[in-house]
Amino acid sequence: MHISCEWFDGKFPSFTVALHSSKESEAFIQIRGCRIVDGKNGKFVSWPSRKQDNGKYWNHVICSEKFAYVVLEEAEKSKPTATQAKNAEYGNDDVPF
């Protein structure tokens, strides 16, 4: 299985996790609206959720710790740097004028 992450900029940057049977194949599952959160015990993947009336969150995705760890590693690797994000925002292709 191959896991890929696609980042989306904005006020609250998020990413989509895509699961593929191989690197070249089309994704058979996509999980949108994931974020990386720096919690008191370190960084973790915050899966899509909805806040209930009582103030608690209801997660839409539940996964194993091992899967979450692999997704976190892949998301960190694919996260655009500040320079890449700035270039994407302004359409800069390193043209010298």
Buried (B, 14 or more C-beta within 10 A) or exposed (E): EEBBBBBEEEEEEBBBBBBBEEEEEEBEEEBEBBBBEEEEEEEBBBBEEEEEEEEEEEEEBEBEEEBBEBBBEBBEEEBEEEEEBEBEEEEEEEEEE
